């Protein structure tokens, strides 16, 4: 599946792609990422970024 455009302000496709590949490296390259995988990766990335801003160790 082609990577969808991010829905979160300030988040780029490249940022999500890098995070997704770290999250799903055990799944790749045997199984392509699904839309759900991309959405979960973006949400996880945004949560990580917000936690860093709040000074919480992730």
C-alpha positions as a printed NumPy array, in Angstrom:
array([[  0.   ,   0.   ,   0.   ],
       [  1.195,   3.477,  -0.793],
       [  1.873,   5.612,   2.254],
       [ -1.027,   7.997,   2.954],
       [ -0.52 ,  11.67 ,   3.696],
       [ -0.183,  12.42 ,   7.418],
       [ -3.191,  13.959,   9.135],
       [ -1.255,  15.519,  12.037],
       [ -0.028,  19.114,  11.626],
       [  3.771,  19.391,  11.566],
       [  4.302,  15.705,  10.736],
       [  5.774,  14.745,   7.364],
       [  5.546,  11.531,   5.388],
       [  9.263,  11.016,   5.946],
       [  8.892,  11.253,   9.717],
       [  6.048,   8.734,   9.721],
       [  7.893,   6.426,   7.302],
       [ 11.02 ,   6.363,   9.478],
       [  8.971,   5.699,  12.618],
       [  6.883,   3.008,  10.912],
       [  9.977,   1.18 ,   9.681],
       [ 11.356,   1.167,  13.242],
       [  8.057,  -0.094,  14.656],
       [  7.438,  -2.748,  12.032],
       [ 10.96 ,  -3.844,  11.064],
       [ 10.134,  -7.43 ,  12.083],
       [  7.124,  -7.409,   9.718],
       [  9.004,  -5.981,   6.732],
       [  9.82 ,  -6.84 ,   3.953],
       [  7.684, -10.002,   3.979],
       [  4.427,  -8.124,   4.582],
       [  3.725,  -4.622,   3.246],
       [  2.357,  -2.07 ,   5.666],
       [ -1.408,  -1.6  ,   5.732],
       [ -3.337,   1.632,   6.126],
       [ -3.887,   0.704,   9.775],
       [ -0.113,   0.256,  10.231],
       [  0.552,   3.733,   8.819],
       [ -2.126,   5.336,  11.017],
       [ -0.868,   3.593,  14.157],
       [  2.714,   4.598,  13.358],
       [  1.687,   8.235,  12.962],
       [ -0.304,   8.202,  16.207],
       [  2.613,   6.586,  18.042],
       [  5.016,   9.152,  16.602],
       [  2.785,  12.056,  17.656],
       [  2.402,  10.594,  21.163],
       [  6.197,  10.227,  21.411],
       [  6.736,  13.803,  20.248],
       [  4.18 ,  15.131,  22.763],
       [  5.743,  13.134,  25.579],
       [  9.173,  14.561,  24.738],
       [  7.734,  18.093,  24.808],
       [  6.26 ,  17.392,  28.246],
       [  9.615,  16.085,  29.466],
       [  8.435,  12.517,  29.85 ],
       [ 10.913,   9.796,  28.938],
       [  9.567,   7.566,  26.205]])
